[in-house]
């Protein structure tokens, strides 16, 4: 009898402090289920799209800019055939976007940009130069991320900003608890930034040392030291 008396108290529903957030989360889960997706699958597919966009549009990045050169620009150096091949490859990004449930209507700007890229690319030299700025795969990635943020509530960007490092870290985390440490994971994902800071520090130190040596040399030569 005591068990039956206590059970209503144990099953008392908990009061949520933020029902709006809960409703949004439920809506995100329903949207995922509607397309037969999980949060992990969405992140993995968007990461695949980010890797593809990097390969097509920014393998080599112009220093201090977000512009770069990739396979698309390289293919455009081959008249017509290269541009058609670039269009065929770019269509893979559209397939990935549709796989994540992005409506065709949302993909229209990226498709239009890919067609413009193909037509412009036919122009010798000028087309290759413009390929630096016309980046349909990168546009597709932007559209896809906006969609999954609105529909699935996925706001993280690390997997698309650093897709290769993110994938490597994920593999390491499956085999070792060490890599699941938030600090260790953050440091690993920001290796390029850390190396960049070290490189800048070395350059600044070299400039400062060079100026000091020049001042000292000038003083010895002129007698003003």
Buried (B, 14 or more C-beta within 10 A) or exposed (E): EEEEEEEEEEEEEEEEEEEEEEEEEEEBBEBBEEBEBEBEBBBBBBBBBBBBBBBBBBBEBEEEEEEBBBBBBBBBBBEEEBBBBBBEBBBBBBEBBBBBBBEEEBBEBBBEBBEEBBEBBBBEEEBBEBBBEBBBBBBBBBBBBEBBEEBBBBEBEBBBEBBEBBBBBBEBBEEEEEBEEEEBBEEBBBEEEEEEEEEEEEEEEEEEEEEEEEEEEEEEEEEEE
